[in-house]
Amino acid sequence: MPFRVYAGIDLRLPPAQVAAVAQRIESLGFDGMNVPDGVHNGLLTAQSALIATQHVKVATSVLVAFPRSPMVVAQACWDMQALSGGRFELGLGTQIKQNIQQRYSAVWEKPLTQMREYILALRAIFNSFETGARLQFEGEFYQFTRLQDFFNSGPFQGGVPPIYLGAVGEKMVALSVEVADGLMAHPTNTSPEYIEQILKPRLQNGLEKAGKAEDKISLMLASQVAVGLTDEAVAAAREKQRELLAFLYSTPAYWPSLELFGLQQGKEGLGAQLLTLTRENRWDDMIKLIDDDLLDKVVISGRYDEIAGKLKQHYANLSNWITFPVPDNPDEDEATKGVLSELKQA
């Protein structure tokens, strides 16, 4: 099974460096790249990447939806589709309640209902852009009933951008099947065990309720990879992944995989311990709690000469859309090209 492989970029990558990194990603042979929306504005980052490249797809993974009006996002998406010839992909997510209310000062009341309306509103706006049809969307959270011709940019060659939903919980996964074009799985939920026992059944239930075929929904797996030219380099990469998982698993919303692994029972367990340590700013102690067994469940580790085979085995029959890291050291670029070439072979 040939894989579609996307690269990720550093959450803290300065805006001035985005263009060069995007060009490097394209030259390495990636099919696409994911841009974050956290430290920097995901829409501006995506625009910079699209302007700097010619072929690679650029996806927001994921754009925080609720602080932004669907009209503002729709306009940005439409413009990026037009300037790139249809290479932009919109990944959306809810984020967590505390961030929405305290960091963005935005509304968090019924996230499932609000996200459903958000995506349907986007589709209504896109339809008005593309066909000139009167804009008429009225929901509980969003109402769009006015779009004069003067403000309508009209159709272009490139089409409506696909919409992917970042989802963890059962209901949000079902929503991704109902109203989106695909699901972007969270990094903590990409182990084969979790995909087979939790994610796939949830997707199947959603497909049956929506009356859709499996090939109508895309699944991106945010593969967690520790790779290097030598065993020592792989070991160092694993430690970076250990640090990342300690941070991620301190968030209760990301505990489902810990529950599956028997590491979190209600308010007791690894996640709860990590959460307590974050409140005490004991970051070094957090890392010590992520043992090798958990690391091996979530992270695929290996040298460049073996990692493609491990990824194929790891994700066999689960998804053909994965992510792979861009090496920090340009000396590893040729090895990365080899991995990507092997992953794209049937």
Secondary structure, DSSP 8 states (H G I E B T S, - for coil): ---EEEEE--TT--GGGHHHHHHHHHHHT-SEEEE--SSS-HHHHHHHHHHH-SS-EEEES-EE-TTS-HHHHHHHHHHHHHHHTS-EEEEEE---HHIIIIIS----S-HHHHHHHHHHHHHHHHHHHHH-----EE-SS-EE----GGG-----TT----EEEEE-SHHHHHHHHHHSSEEEE-GGG-SHHHIIIIIHHHHHHHHHHHT--GGGSEEEB--EEEEESSHHHHHHHHHHHHHHHHHHTTSGGG-HHHHHTT-EETTEEHHHHHHHHHHTT-HHHHHHTS-HHHHHHHEEEEEHHHHHHHHHHHTTTT-SEEEE---SSGGGHHHHHHHHHHHT--
